Amino acid sequence: MKNRTVPFFPAFFSFLELLKTAKERYEIVLIDGANLKDSKDAVALCSYADGVALVVNEGKTRRQVVKAAIAPLEQKKANILGVILNNRTFAIPKAIYERV
């Protein structure tokens, strides 16, 4: 791993070792982080991830909230891969809905 400033939490060091081992053994390692609004863990971990995908609720999460969530990731120079729309709804046209 590259030299980075790491918070001094023994559990964090254990997690970094686990992450290092997982990266050596597997082609893809996914980390499901906490909500960026409620926790800073994901921001701390983004420096150790190859990329970050932001998950937002379609129709509920406001653009300003997404921008505020992305700001600390950009400060850490996270590789933001994109956004996943969660709880996506597809409106079914009435004509098709009546046939189903």
NORFEN-V449205 format. One line per field, one symbol per residue. ss: DSSP state (h for helix, s for strand, l for the rest). phi: phi as a letter, one per 30 degrees, with the letter a starting at -180 (. if undefined). A space follows every 50 residues. Layout:
ss->???
phi->???
This chain:
ss->lllllllllhhhhhhhhhhhhhhhhlllllllllllllllhhhhhhhhll lsssssslllllhhhhhhhhhhhhhllllssssssslllllllhhhhhhl
phi->.ddbdcddbeddddddddddddddcbdbbccccdeddcbceddddddccd abcccbddicddedddddddedddddiddddlbcdchdccdceedddddd
